[in-house]
Amino acid sequence: MKKVKNSLFFLMLMALAVFALAACSDSSKEEEPKKEEQATNDKTEDTNKETSADEQQYPITIQHAFGETVIDKKPERVATIAWANHDVALALGVVPVGFSAANYGVQDGELMLPWTAEKVKELGEENPNIYQDTDGLDFEAIADSNPDVILAAYSGITQEDYDTLSQIAPVVAYKDIPWVTSWQDQILLNSKGMGMEEEGKQLLADTEKLIQDKVNEHPEFKGKKAAFAMFMMNDLSKFYVYTPGDPRGGFLEELGMEFPAGLQSLVTDASSFYLELSSENADALVDTEIFVVYGDDSTLATLQADPILGKVPAIQQGNVVVVGDGTPLAAAGTPSPLSIAYTIDEYVSLISAAAKNVK
């Protein structure tokens, strides 16, 4: 669970070894003790610099929606709640002392999504402590795990929740709005709360490179007008579209696509992560070229048979990417660094087929 930072110390030792070899090659025996003494002094000075740098990292202050959280020293026991925060810790090589059970995209009896389970196993944890908090936070279980910090950068905790959790340990909450934290900010906020800010920045860079590599493989994505929507098949009189502020909508933009202007014109509340629209707003969908939706094998046919939505060009042409409702891929629609790496090939393959079909 602990990640020891030895890289700087290792490089220092290597530098000293090179210095010693150079000294040994000198023909003047009288100068060798002086060079060894200088090397010792350099080592002491570098060690002091390293110690000072570590000391300057704390206290860490993190600003968020409920004020600020101060962390006085590097947490040894990291707990997470809600969605995806545990994936950040795991991606950084830390198994949380407790984290929330997955509540979507899993089969009956499963507590973790496949990418989480895979990473937990890889890190050697056979019996992770998982909170059963789908009906509300289990404060007692969280307290029993005795955390030094609680990560909740992507969550919907209330002021009351935050106050209660803060009695257990310092809490890393979302910056402004519940459930509107990008996967990038999830990494940056949570890694900072873990005392692993630099490692978090590297994880962010690696994940962004993975995404960009996939974008480069799919030039057909560039500039396509795409939206992630949710249609209720038993009532198509209204539907929902996730805005770019939601991780689902935002991820489509990261893949090189654009949020349609017809929908953007309806976004009046910057704090909302979705639009609730009625079928009367179908005209706003005219410039949407690709829809990504939750559903099953009957979803496209049902949409096409609707007298109003069936006339929307993208639906009429079949440019609808159906992500199986309740599947791991559907759960990955709200991305984390682990879910992106695990599902991106499948996801871009589905979108590619629709993008190539755009007329």
C-alpha positions as CSV (number, residue, x, y, z in Angstrom):
1,M,0.0,0.0,0.0
2,K,2.9,2.4,0.5
3,K,4.9,3.7,-2.4
4,V,8.5,4.6,-1.3
5,K,10.2,7.3,-3.3
6,N,13.7,5.9,-3.9
7,S,14.3,7.3,-7.4
8,L,16.1,10.5,-6.4
9,F,18.3,8.6,-3.9
10,F,19.1,5.9,-6.5
11,L,20.2,8.6,-9.0
12,M,22.3,10.2,-6.3
13,L,24.1,6.9,-5.6
14,M,24.7,6.4,-9.3
15,A,26.2,9.9,-9.5
16,L,28.5,9.1,-6.6
17,A,29.6,5.8,-8.1
18,V,30.6,7.6,-11.3
19,F,32.5,10.2,-9.3
20,A,34.3,7.5,-7.4
21,L,35.4,5.7,-10.6
22,A,36.7,9.0,-11.9
23,A,38.7,9.5,-8.7
24,C,40.2,6.0,-8.9
25,S,41.5,6.8,-12.4
26,D,43.5,9.8,-11.1
27,S,47.2,9.2,-10.7
28,S,47.6,11.5,-7.7
29,K,47.0,9.4,-4.5
30,E,47.2,12.6,-2.4
31,E,44.0,14.0,-4.1
32,E,41.9,10.8,-3.7
33,P,41.0,11.4,0.0
34,K,39.9,15.0,-0.9
35,K,37.7,13.8,-3.7
36,E,36.2,11.1,-1.4
37,E,35.5,13.8,1.2
38,Q,33.9,16.0,-1.4
39,A,31.7,13.1,-2.6
40,T,30.6,12.5,1.0
41,N,29.8,16.2,1.4
42,D,27.9,16.2,-1.8
43,K,25.9,13.1,-0.7
44,T,25.0,14.8,2.6
45,E,24.0,18.0,0.9
46,D,21.8,16.1,-1.7
47,T,20.2,14.1,1.1
48,N,19.4,17.2,3.0
49,K,17.9,18.7,-0.1
50,E,15.7,15.6,-0.6
51,T,14.5,15.7,3.0
52,S,13.7,19.4,2.7
53,A,11.8,18.8,-0.5
54,D,9.7,16.1,1.2
55,E,9.0,18.4,4.2
56,Q,7.9,21.2,1.9
57,Q,5.1,19.0,0.5
58,Y,3.1,19.2,3.8
59,P,0.8,20.4,4.9
60,I,-1.2,19.9,1.7
61,T,-4.3,22.1,1.3
62,I,-7.0,21.1,-1.2
63,Q,-9.8,23.5,-2.1
64,H,-13.2,22.0,-2.8
65,A,-17.0,22.6,-2.7
66,F,-17.2,22.5,1.1
67,G,-14.2,24.6,1.8
68,E,-10.7,23.2,2.2
69,T,-9.0,20.1,3.5
70,V,-5.6,20.1,5.1
71,I,-3.5,17.0,5.1
72,D,-0.5,17.2,7.5
73,K,1.5,14.2,6.4
74,K,1.5,11.5,3.7
75,P,-1.5,9.2,4.3
76,E,-0.7,5.6,4.9
77,R,-4.3,4.3,4.9
78,V,-6.4,5.5,1.9
79,A,-10.1,4.9,1.8
80,T,-12.4,5.9,-1.1
81,I,-16.2,6.2,-1.5
82,A,-18.6,6.5,-4.4
83,W,-17.6,6.0,-8.0
84,A,-14.2,5.5,-9.6
85,N,-12.1,7.2,-6.9
86,H,-10.7,3.8,-5.9
87,D,-9.6,3.3,-9.5
88,V,-7.3,6.2,-9.2
89,A,-5.7,4.8,-6.0
90,L,-5.3,1.4,-7.6
91,A,-3.8,2.9,-10.8
92,L,-1.2,4.5,-8.6
93,G,-0.4,1.1,-7.0
94,V,-2.3,1.6,-3.8
95,V,-5.1,-0.8,-2.6
96,P,-7.5,1.3,-0.5
97,V,-8.3,0.1,3.0
98,G,-11.9,0.3,2.0
99,F,-13.9,1.3,-1.1
100,S,-17.5,1.3,-2.3
101,A,-19.1,-1.6,-4.1
102,A,-19.8,-1.1,-7.8
103,N,-23.5,-0.5,-8.2
104,Y,-23.8,-0.6,-12.0
105,G,-22.3,-2.7,-14.8
106,V,-21.8,-5.8,-12.6
107,Q,-23.6,-9.1,-12.4
108,D,-25.4,-10.3,-9.3
109,G,-23.0,-10.9,-6.5
110,E,-20.1,-9.1,-8.0
111,L,-18.8,-6.1,-6.0
112,M,-16.1,-4.8,-8.4
113,L,-16.1,-3.9,-12.1
114,P,-13.6,-6.1,-14.1
115,W,-10.9,-3.5,-14.4
116,T,-11.0,-2.9,-10.7
117,A,-10.9,-6.6,-9.9
118,E,-8.1,-7.1,-12.3
119,K,-5.9,-4.4,-10.7
120,V,-6.7,-5.5,-7.1
121,K,-5.5,-9.0,-8.0
122,E,-2.5,-7.6,-9.8
123,L,-1.5,-5.7,-6.6
124,G,-1.8,-8.9,-4.6
125,E,-5.0,-8.2,-2.5
126,E,-7.1,-11.3,-2.2
127,N,-9.8,-9.9,0.1
128,P,-10.4,-6.2,-0.4
129,N,-12.5,-4.4,2.1
130,I,-15.6,-3.2,0.2
131,Y,-18.3,-0.9,1.6
132,Q,-21.9,-1.9,0.9
133,D,-23.1,1.7,0.6
134,T,-25.5,1.6,-2.3
135,D,-28.3,2.7,0.0
136,G,-26.3,5.4,1.6
137,L,-22.8,5.8,3.0
138,D,-21.9,3.2,5.6
139,F,-20.2,5.6,8.0
140,E,-19.5,2.8,10.6
141,A,-17.7,0.6,8.0
142,I,-15.7,3.6,6.8
143,A,-14.7,4.5,10.3
144,D,-13.8,0.8,11.0
145,S,-11.3,0.8,8.1
146,N,-9.4,3.5,10.1
147,P,-8.4,5.7,7.1
148,D,-5.9,8.6,7.1
149,V,-7.7,10.2,4.1
150,I,-11.0,9.6,2.3
151,L,-11.1,10.2,-1.4
152,A,-14.4,11.5,-2.8
153,A,-13.4,13.7,-5.8
154,Y,-16.1,12.1,-7.9
155,S,-19.2,11.8,-5.8
156,G,-22.4,13.4,-4.8
157,I,-21.8,13.8,-1.0
158,T,-23.8,16.5,0.8
159,Q,-22.6,18.9,3.4
160,E,-23.9,16.6,6.0
161,D,-22.0,13.7,4.5
162,Y,-18.9,15.7,4.4
163,D,-19.2,16.8,8.0
164,T,-19.7,13.3,9.2
165,L,-16.8,11.9,7.1
166,S,-14.5,14.6,8.2
167,Q,-14.9,13.4,11.8
168,I,-13.3,10.1,10.5
169,A,-10.5,11.5,8.4
170,P,-9.7,14.4,6.0
171,V,-11.9,14.3,3.0
172,V,-11.0,15.1,-0.7
173,A,-14.4,16.3,-2.1
174,Y,-15.4,17.5,-5.6
175,K,-14.3,21.0,-6.7
176,D,-17.7,22.6,-7.4
177,I,-20.6,20.4,-8.5
178,P,-21.6,16.9,-7.4
179,W,-21.1,14.2,-10.1
180,V,-19.4,16.7,-12.5
181,T,-15.7,15.8,-12.0
182,S,-13.7,14.9,-15.1
183,W,-11.5,11.8,-15.0
184,Q,-8.6,14.2,-15.2
185,D,-9.6,16.1,-12.1
186,Q,-10.4,12.8,-10.4
187,I,-6.7,11.9,-10.8
188,L,-5.3,15.3,-9.9
189,L,-7.5,15.8,-6.7
190,N,-7.2,12.2,-5.5
191,S,-3.5,11.8,-6.1
192,K,-2.8,15.1,-4.3
193,G,-4.9,13.9,-1.4
194,M,-2.7,10.7,-1.3
195,G,0.5,12.7,-1.3
196,M,1.2,11.4,-4.8
197,E,0.7,14.5,-6.9
198,E,3.6,13.9,-9.3
199,E,2.7,10.3,-9.8
200,G,-0.9,11.5,-10.5
201,K,0.3,13.9,-13.1
202,Q,2.2,11.1,-14.8
203,L,-0.8,8.8,-14.7
204,L,-2.8,11.6,-16.3
205,A,-0.2,12.1,-19.1
206,D,0.0,8.4,-19.8
207,T,-3.8,8.1,-20.0
208,E,-4.1,11.2,-22.3
209,K,-1.4,9.6,-24.5
210,L,-3.4,6.4,-24.8
211,I,-6.5,8.3,-25.8
212,Q,-4.6,10.4,-28.3
213,D,-3.0,7.3,-29.8
214,K,-6.5,5.9,-30.4
215,V,-7.7,9.2,-31.9
216,N,-4.8,9.1,-34.3
217,E,-6.0,5.6,-35.4
218,H,-9.5,6.9,-36.1
219,P,-9.4,10.1,-38.3
220,E,-13.1,9.5,-39.0
221,F,-13.9,10.9,-35.6
222,K,-12.5,14.3,-36.2
223,G,-15.2,17.0,-36.1
224,K,-18.2,14.6,-36.0
225,K,-21.1,16.0,-34.0
226,A,-21.8,13.5,-31.3
227,A,-23.9,13.3,-28.2
228,F,-24.2,10.8,-25.4
229,A,-28.0,10.4,-24.7
230,M,-30.4,8.3,-22.7
231,F,-33.8,7.3,-24.2
232,M,-36.4,5.5,-22.1
233,M,-37.9,2.9,-24.5
234,N,-41.2,2.8,-22.7
235,D,-41.6,6.6,-22.9
236,L,-40.0,8.4,-25.8
237,S,-41.9,11.6,-25.1
238,K,-38.8,12.8,-23.2
239,F,-35.1,12.0,-23.3
240,Y,-31.8,13.1,-21.7
241,V,-28.5,14.3,-23.2
242,Y,-25.3,14.5,-21.2
243,T,-23.5,17.8,-21.6
244,P,-19.7,18.1,-22.1
245,G,-19.5,18.9,-18.4
246,D,-20.4,15.3,-17.7
247,P,-17.6,12.8,-18.1
248,R,-19.6,10.8,-20.6
249,G,-20.1,13.8,-22.9
250,G,-16.7,15.2,-22.3
251,F,-15.0,11.9,-23.3
252,L,-16.6,12.1,-26.8
253,E,-14.9,15.5,-27.2
254,E,-11.6,14.0,-26.1
255,L,-12.0,11.4,-28.9
256,G,-12.0,14.3,-31.4
257,M,-15.8,14.9,-31.8
258,E,-17.9,18.0,-31.1
259,F,-21.0,18.7,-29.0
260,P,-23.7,19.6,-31.5
261,A,-24.6,23.3,-31.7
262,G,-28.3,22.5,-31.6
263,L,-27.9,21.0,-28.2
264,Q,-25.4,23.5,-27.0
265,S,-27.9,26.3,-27.5
266,L,-30.2,24.6,-25.0
267,V,-27.6,24.5,-22.2
268,T,-28.7,27.3,-19.9
269,D,-27.3,26.0,-16.6
270,A,-23.6,25.4,-16.5
271,S,-23.9,23.5,-13.3
272,S,-26.1,20.8,-14.9
273,F,-24.5,17.7,-16.3
274,Y,-27.5,16.8,-18.5
275,L,-30.3,18.2,-20.5
276,E,-33.9,16.9,-20.1
277,L,-35.7,17.4,-23.3
278,S,-39.1,16.5,-24.7
279,S,-39.8,15.0,-28.1
280,E,-40.9,18.5,-29.1
281,N,-37.2,19.4,-29.0
282,A,-36.4,16.9,-31.7
283,D,-35.4,19.8,-34.0
284,A,-32.4,20.4,-31.8
285,L,-31.1,17.0,-32.8
286,V,-30.9,17.7,-36.5
287,D,-27.2,18.5,-36.5
288,T,-26.3,15.6,-34.3
289,E,-24.5,13.1,-36.5
290,I,-23.8,10.3,-33.9
291,F,-25.7,9.2,-30.8
292,V,-24.2,7.1,-28.1
293,V,-27.0,5.5,-26.0
294,Y,-27.6,2.9,-23.4
295,G,-29.8,0.1,-24.7
296,D,-30.0,-3.4,-26.2
297,D,-30.6,-5.1,-29.6
298,S,-34.0,-3.5,-30.0
299,T,-33.1,0.1,-29.2
300,L,-32.3,1.3,-32.7
301,A,-35.4,-0.2,-34.2
302,T,-37.6,1.3,-31.5
303,L,-36.1,4.8,-32.0
304,Q,-36.5,4.5,-35.8
305,A,-40.2,3.5,-35.4
306,D,-41.0,6.5,-33.3
307,P,-43.0,9.0,-35.4
308,I,-40.9,12.0,-34.1
309,L,-37.5,10.7,-33.2
310,G,-37.5,8.4,-36.2
311,K,-37.2,11.5,-38.4
312,V,-34.0,12.7,-36.8
313,P,-31.3,12.2,-39.5
314,A,-28.8,10.3,-37.3
315,I,-31.4,7.9,-36.0
316,Q,-32.9,7.5,-39.5
317,Q,-29.5,6.6,-40.9
318,G,-28.7,4.2,-38.0
319,N,-25.8,6.2,-36.6
320,V,-26.6,5.1,-33.1
321,V,-24.0,3.5,-31.0
322,V,-25.8,1.2,-28.6
323,V,-23.9,0.4,-25.4
324,G,-25.4,-2.6,-23.6
325,D,-27.3,-1.3,-20.6
326,G,-25.9,-2.7,-17.4
327,T,-22.7,-3.9,-19.0
328,P,-19.1,-3.1,-17.9
329,L,-18.8,-1.0,-21.1
330,A,-21.8,1.0,-20.1
331,A,-20.2,1.6,-16.6
332,A,-17.1,2.8,-18.4
333,G,-19.1,5.5,-20.0
334,T,-18.2,7.4,-16.8
335,P,-14.5,6.9,-17.2
336,S,-11.6,6.3,-14.8
337,P,-8.0,5.7,-15.7
338,L,-8.5,2.0,-15.3
339,S,-11.8,1.8,-17.2
340,I,-10.4,3.8,-20.1
341,A,-7.4,1.4,-20.6
342,Y,-9.7,-1.6,-20.2
343,T,-12.5,-0.6,-22.6
344,I,-11.2,2.0,-25.1
345,D,-10.6,-0.5,-27.9
346,E,-14.2,-1.8,-27.7
347,Y,-15.6,1.7,-27.4
348,V,-13.8,3.3,-30.3
349,S,-14.6,0.3,-32.5
350,L,-18.3,0.8,-32.0
351,I,-18.1,4.6,-32.6
352,S,-15.9,4.1,-35.6
353,A,-18.6,2.1,-37.4
354,A,-21.1,4.9,-36.9
355,A,-18.7,7.6,-37.8
356,K,-17.9,6.0,-41.1
357,N,-21.6,5.7,-41.9
358,V,-22.2,9.5,-41.5
359,K,-23.3,11.0,-44.8
